[in-house]
Each structure stands twice: as structure tokens, then as C-alpha cells.
Amino acid sequence: MARNATNELLQKAKKSKSDEFYTQLSDIESELQHYKSNFRNKVVYCNCDDPRISNFYNYFALNFKELGLKKLISACYINQERDLFNNVEFERGCFYEYTGAEGEKIKPSSKDIIHFKGDGDFRSAESVKLLMKSDIVVTNPPFSLFREFVAQLVKYDKKFLIIGNVNAITYKEIFKLIKENKAWLGINLGRGISGFIVPEHYELYGTEARIDSSGNRIVSPNNALWLTNLDTLKRHEDIELTKKYFGNEVEYPKYDNYDGINGSIQ
């Protein structure tokens, strides 16, 4: 029942285009430990992350020297919509570039932040300009814009490690990448991603929803995954096979609408 309840939460978020699911530092550490050799002398871009609060930014800034990073760029979108009765100037999207130089602040102050001319949407020209300066994109992008997000990464030939809903692998654009060995699943998925931090206005659905010791509101949908094109040792582990297809075809009928079979790994 908990799975149904938390899935309902994500469906509500999808319908309302609300994508305020923030990744916990513990989940980032759990996944990133498997990719450390990929980051040496690279520019990492977290293009859906406010550098003042993002755990992705915190992870890379705190581990900058250990990973051997060249630069860390963190940028965020800020909604600039106005209503008819409010003419207050809204804050613009912003970004911060951290180089690990001696005396440079890990935690940016307001005066260190650089504001975009626009809202900081990852599709904007300003954000794309930063993307072109980077080597690897690591973030939790808006689930409602996942197809567009991945398409942009492919267009600019970027390495990436990103979080998405497990249903994303059924999107024809994503499935094609997996089929062509241009992207694959990361290490953790499902309950391997322990939960997301959500804002105050989100209802805490499901038996695994909680408030942590820091006061963060956590929901655990158990249906997220990491998608990447960074190599890991796990990709090269042999799968222990127990049965051959030829001679047992009757046990593996083909799909009605696709030339493929369904196998299982115990």
C-alpha cells in the first residue's frame, strides 16, 4: 500500500508539473562512490541545483580535491512568473563556479552568486553556455522534463549521471539509448534511493515518509533510478546464466508489439 501511496504522490507532481524533489546527501554519496575515477580533471555541471542549498553541490565541493575536479558549476532555475496584481521584481536564476583555489569559499554567499539575465532554465541560452564548458552533468532533473533533459545531453555529447523515475526507461527515446549501449542504469534504484526531501506543501504519503533529525520532510517513492553513461565495474560483471533460449523458446514468448522476449535475473 505504501508503494501505491507514494506513486500517487509522484503522479500528482507530474500532473501539476511540480518537480520539487531534492536528493539527500546520503543517496548521492552512496551512488557517487562507484564513479570517482571518472571525475579527475573534469568540469562538473549541476544544472538544476541552487549552490546555496543543493546536496549535489555540497558533495562535489566537499570532495573537490579527492575527486581531482577541475571546476564545479552549479546553477538553478527560479520561477519568474508574475500575477496581475504583483509587480514585485522576482529573483533571477543563478549560478556559482567553484575552482577549489586557495582561500575560495566552499559555501557561496549572496555576493558570490552570479545571476542569470533570465530564469536559469536548463534549456536557456545562458545555461547551455555553461553546459558547453562542462564535461559531466550530475543532478536530479525535473521528472516532468526528463526526455528534454536527456535529449539535450545527447545533443551536446555530455557524460552524465542523473536521477529519473523508473518509468523513464520505457520512454522510446531513453530505451533507444539503452538498447544502443549509449546509456545504462546506475548502481542504486528503487529502495536503493532512500527518499527525497520535499517542501512544506507536500503531503507526506506512505508508511516510509518521515521527518529526519534535521527537520527535512522525506518521501520514499521507491521508484527512482540513476541513469548514466559513465562506466562502472558493475557493468562488466558476468551474469550467471542458468538456461539457454534455444530449445526453451516456449518459456520465453515474444511480445505482441515488439520483437523481444522477457528474461529474468534471480
C-alpha positions as CSV (number, residue, x, y, z in Angstrom):
1,M,0.0,0.0,0.0
2,A,2.9,2.3,0.7
3,R,4.1,1.9,-2.9
4,N,0.7,2.9,-4.2
5,A,0.5,5.9,-2.0
6,T,3.9,7.2,-2.9
7,N,3.4,6.6,-6.5
8,E,0.2,8.7,-6.2
9,L,2.4,11.5,-4.9
10,L,4.7,11.4,-7.9
11,Q,1.6,11.2,-10.2
12,K,0.3,14.4,-8.6
13,A,3.6,16.1,-9.0
14,K,3.7,15.0,-12.7
15,K,0.2,16.4,-13.4
16,S,1.0,19.7,-11.7
17,K,4.5,19.9,-13.3
18,S,5.8,20.2,-9.7
19,D,9.3,18.8,-9.5
20,E,10.4,19.9,-6.1
21,F,12.1,16.6,-5.1
22,Y,15.5,17.2,-3.6
23,T,18.1,14.5,-3.3
24,Q,19.6,13.5,0.1
25,L,23.3,13.7,0.5
26,S,23.4,10.1,1.7
27,D,21.9,8.9,-1.5
28,I,24.4,11.0,-3.6
29,E,27.3,9.6,-1.6
30,S,26.0,6.0,-2.0
31,E,25.9,6.3,-5.8
32,L,28.9,8.5,-6.5
33,Q,31.4,6.3,-4.7
34,H,31.2,4.0,-7.7
35,Y,32.3,6.7,-10.2
36,K,35.2,8.5,-8.6
37,S,37.8,7.7,-11.2
38,N,35.6,9.4,-13.9
39,F,35.9,12.9,-12.4
40,R,39.6,13.6,-12.4
41,N,40.4,16.9,-14.1
42,K,36.8,17.3,-15.3
43,V,34.3,20.1,-15.1
44,V,31.1,19.0,-13.4
45,Y,27.9,20.9,-14.0
46,C,24.9,20.5,-11.7
47,N,22.5,22.5,-13.8
48,C,19.3,22.0,-11.6
49,D,20.9,22.9,-8.3
50,D,20.9,26.0,-6.2
51,P,24.6,26.2,-5.0
52,R,23.4,27.7,-1.7
53,I,21.3,24.6,-0.7
54,S,22.0,21.7,-3.2
55,N,23.4,18.5,-1.8
56,F,24.9,17.8,-5.2
57,Y,26.9,21.0,-5.0
58,N,27.8,20.1,-1.4
59,Y,29.0,16.7,-2.3
60,F,31.3,17.9,-5.1
61,A,32.6,20.9,-3.3
62,L,33.4,18.9,-0.2
63,N,35.1,16.2,-2.2
64,F,36.7,18.5,-4.8
65,K,40.3,17.6,-4.1
66,E,39.7,13.9,-3.5
67,L,37.9,13.7,-6.9
68,G,40.6,15.8,-8.6
69,L,38.0,18.1,-10.2
70,K,39.0,20.9,-12.4
71,K,35.9,23.0,-11.8
72,L,32.4,22.7,-10.3
73,I,29.5,24.7,-11.7
74,S,26.1,24.7,-10.0
75,A,23.1,26.6,-11.4
76,C,19.4,26.8,-10.6
77,Y,16.1,27.8,-12.1
78,I,13.9,30.3,-10.3
79,N,10.3,30.8,-11.4
80,Q,9.8,34.4,-12.6
81,E,6.0,34.3,-13.2
82,R,4.1,37.3,-12.0
83,D,0.4,37.6,-11.4
84,L,-1.7,40.6,-12.5
85,F,-1.7,42.2,-9.0
86,N,2.0,41.7,-8.2
87,N,4.7,43.7,-9.9
88,V,7.5,42.9,-7.4
89,E,10.8,42.1,-9.0
90,F,11.5,38.4,-8.8
91,E,14.9,36.9,-8.2
92,R,16.6,35.6,-11.3
93,G,18.1,32.2,-11.8
94,C,21.7,32.0,-10.6
95,F,24.9,30.0,-10.7
96,Y,28.3,29.7,-9.0
97,E,31.6,28.4,-10.2
98,Y,33.9,26.7,-7.7
99,T,37.5,26.0,-8.6
100,G,39.0,24.9,-5.3
101,A,41.5,27.7,-5.3
102,E,43.3,28.6,-2.0
103,G,41.0,30.8,0.1
104,E,38.0,30.2,-2.1
105,K,34.7,29.8,-0.2
106,I,33.1,26.4,-0.5
107,K,29.8,27.8,0.6
108,P,28.9,30.8,-1.6
109,S,27.5,33.9,-0.1
110,S,24.9,36.2,-1.8
111,K,27.6,38.4,-3.2
112,D,29.4,35.3,-4.7
113,I,26.4,34.2,-6.6
114,I,26.1,35.3,-10.3
115,H,22.6,35.9,-11.5
116,F,21.4,35.0,-15.0
117,K,19.6,37.5,-17.0
118,G,16.7,35.0,-17.2
119,D,15.3,32.3,-15.0
120,G,18.1,29.8,-15.3
121,D,16.1,27.1,-17.0
122,F,18.5,24.3,-18.2
123,R,17.2,24.9,-21.8
124,S,18.0,28.6,-21.7
125,A,20.9,30.0,-23.8
126,E,22.7,31.1,-20.6
127,S,22.5,27.7,-19.1
128,V,23.5,25.9,-22.3
129,K,26.6,28.2,-22.5
130,L,27.7,26.7,-19.1
131,L,26.8,23.2,-20.3
132,M,29.2,23.6,-23.2
133,K,32.0,24.4,-20.8
134,S,31.4,21.2,-18.8
135,D,32.4,17.6,-19.1
136,I,29.9,15.8,-16.8
137,V,26.4,16.7,-15.7
138,V,25.3,15.3,-12.4
139,T,21.9,16.3,-11.0
140,N,18.3,15.4,-10.2
141,P,16.5,17.0,-13.2
142,P,12.7,17.8,-13.3
143,F,11.0,14.4,-13.8
144,S,8.3,16.1,-16.0
145,L,11.1,17.3,-18.4
146,F,13.2,14.2,-18.3
147,R,13.0,13.5,-22.0
148,E,14.1,17.0,-23.0
149,F,16.8,17.0,-20.4
150,V,18.4,13.8,-21.7
151,A,17.9,14.9,-25.3
152,Q,20.0,18.0,-24.6
153,L,22.8,15.9,-23.0
154,V,22.9,13.7,-26.1
155,K,22.8,16.7,-28.4
156,Y,25.9,18.2,-26.7
157,D,27.6,14.8,-26.3
158,K,27.9,15.1,-22.5
159,K,28.7,12.5,-19.9
160,F,26.0,12.3,-17.2
161,L,24.8,10.7,-14.0
162,I,21.2,11.7,-13.3
163,I,18.1,10.6,-11.3
164,G,14.8,9.7,-13.0
165,N,11.6,7.8,-12.5
166,V,11.9,4.1,-13.3
167,N,9.3,4.5,-15.9
168,A,11.7,6.7,-17.8
169,I,13.4,3.6,-19.2
170,T,10.2,2.8,-21.1
171,Y,10.3,6.1,-22.9
172,K,11.2,5.4,-26.5
173,E,14.0,8.0,-26.5
174,I,15.6,6.6,-23.3
175,F,15.0,2.9,-24.3
176,K,16.8,3.6,-27.6
177,L,19.9,4.9,-25.8
178,I,19.9,1.8,-23.5
179,K,19.4,-0.6,-26.4
180,E,22.3,1.1,-28.3
181,N,24.6,0.9,-25.2
182,K,24.7,4.7,-25.0
183,A,23.2,4.8,-21.5
184,W,22.6,2.3,-18.7
185,L,21.3,2.1,-15.2
186,G,23.4,3.2,-12.3
187,I,24.1,1.2,-9.2
188,N,21.1,2.1,-7.0
189,L,17.4,2.1,-7.8
190,G,14.1,1.5,-6.1
191,R,14.7,1.3,-2.4
192,G,18.4,1.9,-3.1
193,I,17.4,5.5,-3.3
194,S,16.1,6.1,0.3
195,G,13.9,9.1,-0.3
196,F,13.6,12.7,-1.5
197,I,13.4,15.9,0.5
198,V,10.1,17.8,-0.3
199,P,8.8,21.2,0.6
200,E,6.3,22.0,3.3
201,H,3.2,22.0,1.0
202,Y,3.8,18.3,0.0
203,E,1.7,15.8,1.9
204,L,3.8,13.1,3.5
205,Y,2.4,10.0,1.8
206,G,3.2,6.4,2.6
207,T,4.5,4.4,5.6
208,E,8.1,5.3,4.8
209,A,7.5,9.0,4.8
210,R,9.3,10.8,7.6
211,I,10.8,13.9,9.1
212,D,14.6,13.5,9.7
213,S,16.7,14.8,12.5
214,S,17.4,18.0,10.6
215,G,13.7,18.7,10.1
216,N,13.7,17.7,6.4
217,R,10.4,16.2,5.1
218,I,11.2,12.9,3.3
219,V,9.1,10.8,1.0
220,S,10.3,7.4,-0.3
221,P,8.6,6.6,-3.6
222,N,10.9,3.6,-4.2
223,N,10.6,4.0,-7.9
224,A,13.5,6.2,-8.9
225,L,16.8,5.2,-10.6
226,W,20.1,6.6,-11.7
227,L,20.7,6.8,-15.4
228,T,24.3,7.3,-16.7
229,N,26.8,6.8,-19.5
230,L,29.7,6.7,-17.0
231,D,31.5,3.4,-16.9
232,T,31.4,1.3,-13.7
233,L,32.9,-2.1,-12.7
234,K,29.4,-3.4,-12.2
235,R,28.7,-3.2,-15.9
236,H,31.4,-5.7,-16.6
237,E,30.4,-8.3,-14.0
238,D,29.3,-11.6,-15.6
239,I,25.7,-12.6,-15.2
240,E,25.3,-16.2,-14.1
241,L,23.1,-17.8,-16.8
242,T,21.0,-20.8,-15.9
243,K,19.2,-21.7,-19.1
244,K,19.6,-21.3,-22.8
245,Y,16.9,-19.7,-25.0
246,F,17.2,-22.1,-27.9
247,G,15.4,-25.3,-27.0
248,N,13.3,-23.5,-24.4
249,E,11.6,-20.9,-26.7
250,V,8.1,-21.8,-25.4
251,E,9.1,-20.5,-21.9
252,Y,10.0,-17.1,-23.4
253,P,7.2,-15.9,-25.7
254,K,7.8,-12.8,-27.8
255,Y,5.9,-9.6,-27.1
256,D,2.9,-8.9,-29.4
257,N,4.1,-5.4,-30.3
258,Y,7.9,-5.8,-30.1
259,D,10.5,-8.3,-31.4
260,G,11.9,-9.2,-28.0
261,I,11.5,-11.6,-25.1
262,N,11.3,-11.2,-21.3
263,G,14.1,-12.8,-19.3
264,S,14.7,-12.6,-15.6
265,I,17.7,-12.4,-13.3
266,Q,17.4,-14.2,-10.0
